[in-house]
Amino acid sequence: MNLANHDDLTGALNRRAFLSVPKARFTAMAKNNSPFL
């Protein structure tokens, strides 16, 4: 796994999620999908 690419992709997804879902759900997704966060 390329961690740099993972971080870029995760950041983009998290920014998009943060704009489109409630904060609580975003936080849960971030914890579940971003072990490097």
trRosetta pair geometry for C-beta under 8 A, 3 or more apart (Angstrom, degrees):
i j d omega theta_ij theta_ji phi_ij phi_ji
1 6 5.9 29 169 -48 110 134
2 5 4.1 49 97 18 115 112
2 6 6.4 168 90 -16 58 85
3 6 5.2 -53 -143 38 36 117
3 7 6.1 39 157 -23 68 103
3 36 6.7 158 -151 -120 104 165
4 7 5.9 -53 -149 34 28 110
4 8 6.6 28 152 -18 62 105
5 8 5.6 -53 -148 36 34 112
5 9 6.2 30 156 -15 67 108
6 9 6.0 -60 -147 40 28 107
6 10 6.0 26 157 -18 66 112
6 36 6.8 86 117 23 126 147
7 10 5.7 -54 -139 40 28 111
7 11 6.1 33 158 -23 63 107
7 36 6.7 -87 -85 102 88 138
8 11 5.8 -56 -149 34 26 112
8 12 6.5 24 154 -17 62 106
9 12 5.8 -56 -151 36 31 110
9 13 6.3 26 154 -14 66 108
10 13 5.7 -58 -145 41 31 109
10 14 5.9 30 157 -20 67 110
10 33 7.2 175 -130 125 101 98
10 34 5.1 113 -164 -109 135 106
10 36 7.4 163 21 58 169 106
10 37 7.1 -141 152 -68 141 100
11 14 5.8 -56 -141 38 27 110
11 15 6.3 28 158 -19 63 105
12 15 6.0 -54 -147 35 28 109
12 16 6.4 25 154 -15 62 108
13 16 5.7 -58 -149 40 31 111
13 17 6.0 31 154 -20 67 109
13 33 7.6 -80 111 120 141 144
14 17 5.5 -53 -141 39 31 112
14 18 6.1 37 157 -26 65 105
14 26 7.3 94 -157 -170 73 101
14 29 7.8 174 -111 106 73 109
14 30 5.7 62 -122 -100 115 102
14 34 6.9 17 -69 -56 127 148
14 37 7.9 124 -81 -103 154 136
15 18 5.7 -51 -146 31 28 114
15 19 6.7 22 156 -15 61 106
16 19 6.1 -64 -157 37 30 106
16 20 6.2 -5 159 4 67 121
17 20 6.1 -81 -141 50 28 94
17 21 5.4 -26 -176 24 74 116
17 25 8.0 -129 175 112 106 91
17 26 5.1 145 132 -121 104 91
17 29 5.8 -119 -176 84 157 151
17 30 7.7 -179 87 -57 144 86
18 21 7.5 -59 -102 50 15 78
18 23 7.7 31 -143 -108 75 65
18 26 5.1 81 -96 -143 59 152
21 25 4.5 -92 156 86 122 124
21 26 5.2 154 84 -58 105 84
21 29 7.4 73 75 -3 155 141
22 25 4.9 85 64 12 84 103
22 26 6.9 -149 96 -8 40 90
23 26 5.5 -56 -145 37 33 115
23 27 6.2 35 157 -23 67 104
24 27 5.8 -53 -150 33 29 111
24 28 6.6 28 152 -17 62 105
25 28 5.6 -54 -150 37 35 112
25 29 6.3 35 152 -18 67 105
26 29 5.7 -57 -149 38 30 110
26 30 6.2 31 154 -22 66 107
27 30 5.7 -53 -146 35 30 112
27 31 6.4 27 156 -16 64 106
28 31 5.9 -56 -148 37 30 108
28 32 6.1 21 156 -15 65 113
29 32 5.8 -63 -142 42 29 107
29 33 5.6 -9 172 10 69 119
30 33 6.7 -68 -125 51 19 88
30 34 5.0 -29 -170 26 61 128
30 37 5.8 -55 172 53 96 177
31 34 7.1 -45 -84 51 10 85
31 37 7.6 -107 -94 62 39 133
34 37 3.6 48 130 -26 120 120
